[in-house]
């Protein structure tokens, strides 16, 4: 059924972040949401998993409206939705295997042997086989990002949310992370939402684009459609031309 965001509004004090944002991530696709820093991309993702409550509007995940769910329903929802945090958010006091196993211990009925097998499987999927005993401090930035993906897929979610997955990485490592995002879609069949301002990465992974600007959806369409867009805000963003953005601000 996918993820549907309808007329989402959110303010923090006097600052309006989302002002009627609507977009849909269809089953099996990877939707990339573009937008500048502070445009509300991460705020949008937090609404999807119920970490924030909208001032108005709603988010529907797999046919369920998130704001109507009680605590038990939210726990069930979060088993369906994996969240890859911007800076991986690994616990330094735990090994990599223990980090990946965290969600399984909270959200599954697997015994310790089953958890260990699933952790090994996830580490293989992100090309970190044999790294389970290492501490996060022993990993490179790209390895930590991959570990974050491994933890997010441990519970076999239907949906994956990626919060700036290539931020702070060199070009080769960014390309590796993009390949992993594509692998999660192709091999696991998950529906993904990627938020980013990295255009090279965006074009590598996107089935469809949405652009968040001034709290609303400025554009939705395919990679070919966004390349052909004559909207000055869209063009200014994807071409890195601030003079076009300033004209429309």
C-alpha positions in Angstrom: 0.0 0.0 0.0 3.0 2.3 0.4 3.4 5.5 2.4 1.1 8.4 1.9 1.7 11.9 3.4 -1.3 14.1 3.2 -1.3 17.9 3.7 1.2 17.7 6.6 1.7 20.8 8.7 4.3 21.2 11.5 5.6 24.2 13.3 8.1 24.6 16.1 7.1 27.8 17.9 6.8 30.5 15.3 8.8 28.6 12.7 6.7 26.9 10.1 8.5 23.8 8.8 5.8 21.9 6.9 3.0 23.9 5.4 0.8 21.3 3.6 3.4 18.8 2.4 1.9 15.9 0.4 3.7 13.0 -1.3 3.3 9.3 -1.8 5.9 6.5 -1.9 4.5 3.7 -3.9 5.0 0.0 -3.2 8.4 -1.2 -4.3 9.8 2.2 -5.4 12.6 4.4 -4.0 11.3 7.9 -3.6 13.9 10.6 -3.1 12.8 13.8 -1.3 15.0 16.7 -2.1 15.3 19.9 -0.2 17.8 22.3 1.3 19.2 22.1 4.8 16.4 22.9 7.3 13.6 22.4 4.7 11.8 19.8 6.8 13.0 16.5 5.2 14.1 14.8 8.5 10.9 16.2 10.2 8.9 14.5 7.5 10.6 11.1 8.2 10.0 11.4 11.9 6.2 11.8 11.3 6.2 8.5 9.3 7.3 6.5 12.3 5.3 8.5 14.9 8.3 10.2 16.5 6.5 13.5 15.8 2.8 14.4 15.7 1.6 16.7 13.0 -0.2 20.0 13.7 -2.6 19.0 10.9 -2.7 16.4 8.1 -1.8 12.8 8.3 0.6 10.0 7.4 -0.7 6.6 6.2 1.7 3.6 6.3 0.5 0.3 4.8 -3.1 1.5 5.1 -2.9 2.7 8.7 -3.0 6.3 9.8 -0.1 6.8 12.1 -1.7 9.4 14.4 -4.6 7.0 15.2 -2.3 4.2 16.5 -1.9 3.5 20.2 1.4 2.4 21.7 1.0 -1.2 20.6 0.1 -0.2 17.1 3.1 2.1 16.9 5.4 -0.8 18.0 3.9 -2.9 15.2 4.4 -0.1 12.7 8.0 0.3 13.6 8.6 -3.4 13.0 7.6 -2.6 9.4 9.7 0.5 9.0 13.5 0.5 9.2 15.2 3.9 9.9 18.7 4.6 8.8 19.9 7.6 10.8 22.1 10.3 9.3 25.1 9.5 11.5 24.3 5.8 11.9 23.6 6.3 15.7 25.5 3.2 16.7 26.2 2.6 20.4 29.9 2.8 21.1 29.6 0.5 24.2 28.3 -2.3 22.0 30.0 -4.4 19.3 28.7 -4.1 15.7 26.8 -7.4 16.1 25.2 -6.2 19.3 24.1 -3.0 17.6 22.5 -4.9 14.8 20.8 -7.3 17.2 19.1 -4.6 19.3 15.9 -4.4 17.2 15.7 -8.2 17.0 15.8 -8.5 20.8 13.0 -5.9 21.2 10.9 -6.8 18.2 11.1 -10.6 17.4 10.6 -14.0 19.0 14.0 -15.3 17.8 16.2 -17.2 20.3 19.9 -16.3 20.6 20.9 -18.7 17.9 18.3 -17.3 15.5 19.4 -13.7 16.3 23.0 -14.5 15.7 22.1 -16.0 12.3 20.0 -13.0 11.3 22.8 -10.6 12.4 25.3 -12.5 10.2 22.9 -12.4 7.3 22.4 -8.7 7.6 26.2 -8.0 7.8 26.7 -10.1 4.7 24.0 -8.1 2.9 26.0 -4.8 3.6 29.4 -6.4 2.9 30.5 -6.4 6.6 30.8 -10.1 7.1 33.3 -10.9 9.8 33.0 -7.4 11.4 30.5 -8.3 14.1 33.0 -8.3 17.0 34.3 -4.8 16.1 33.4 -1.6 18.0 31.9 1.3 16.0 35.0 3.3 16.8 37.0 0.8 14.7 34.9 1.4 11.6 35.3 4.0 8.9 32.5 6.4 8.2 31.2 4.4 5.3 31.3 1.2 7.3 29.3 2.8 10.1 26.7 3.9 7.5 26.5 0.3 6.2 26.2 -0.9 9.8 23.3 1.4 10.2 21.6 -0.1 7.2 22.3 -3.6 8.6 20.6 -2.7 11.8 17.6 -1.2 10.0 17.0 -4.3 7.9 17.4 -6.8 10.8 13.6 -7.0 11.4 12.9 -7.5 7.7 11.0 -4.3 7.3 8.7 -3.5 4.4 9.9 0.1 4.3 13.2 1.8 4.8 13.7 5.5 5.6 17.2 6.9 4.8 18.1 10.2 6.5 21.0 11.8 4.4 22.7 8.4 3.9 25.7 9.8 2.0 26.5 12.9 4.1 30.1 13.3 5.0 31.4 10.5 2.7 33.9 10.5 -0.1 32.7 10.0 -3.7 33.6 6.3 -3.8 32.0 5.5 -0.5 28.9 7.4 -1.5 28.6 5.3 -4.6 28.9 2.1 -2.4 26.1 3.3 -0.2 23.9 4.0 -3.2 24.6 0.5 -4.5 23.4 -0.8 -1.1 20.2 1.2 -1.3 19.5 -0.3 -4.7 20.3 -3.8 -3.4 17.8 -3.3 -0.6 15.1 -2.5 -3.2 16.1 -5.2 -5.6 16.9 -8.1 -3.3 14.6 -7.4 -0.3 11.8 -5.6 -2.2 11.5 -2.8 0.3 9.8 0.5 -0.4 12.3 3.3 0.3 12.3 7.0 1.1 15.6 8.7 0.8 16.1 12.3 1.9 19.1 14.1 0.6 20.6 17.1 -1.0 23.3 15.0 -2.8 22.2 15.1 -6.4 24.7 12.5 -7.7 23.4 10.1 -5.1 19.8 11.0 -5.7 19.9 10.3 -9.5 21.6 6.9 -8.8 18.9 5.6 -6.5 15.6 7.4 -7.4 12.6 5.9 -9.1 10.8 9.1 -8.4 11.5 12.5 -7.0 9.7 15.0 -4.7 11.0 18.4 -3.8 10.2 20.0 -0.5 10.4 23.8 -0.7 8.9 26.3 1.7 7.1 23.5 3.5 5.2 22.2 0.5 5.8 19.8 -2.4 7.2 21.9 -5.2 7.7 19.0 -7.6 6.9 15.3 -8.1 8.1 13.2 -11.0 10.5 10.8 -12.6 14.3 11.4 -13.0 13.7 12.4 -16.6 10.9 14.8 -15.6 13.0 16.5 -13.0 15.8 17.0 -15.4 13.4 18.5 -17.9 11.7 20.8 -15.4 11.7 24.5 -16.1 10.7 25.4 -12.6 13.4 27.8 -11.5 13.5 26.4 -7.9 13.9 22.9 -9.2 16.5 23.8 -11.7 18.3 26.0 -9.2 18.6 23.1 -6.7 19.6 20.3 -9.1 22.0 22.5 -11.1 23.5 24.2 -8.0 22.4 27.7 -9.1 21.5 29.8 -6.0 20.6 32.8 -8.2 17.5 31.0 -9.4 16.5 30.0 -5.9 16.9 33.5 -4.6 14.5 34.9 -7.3 11.8 32.6 -6.1 12.3 32.8 -2.4 
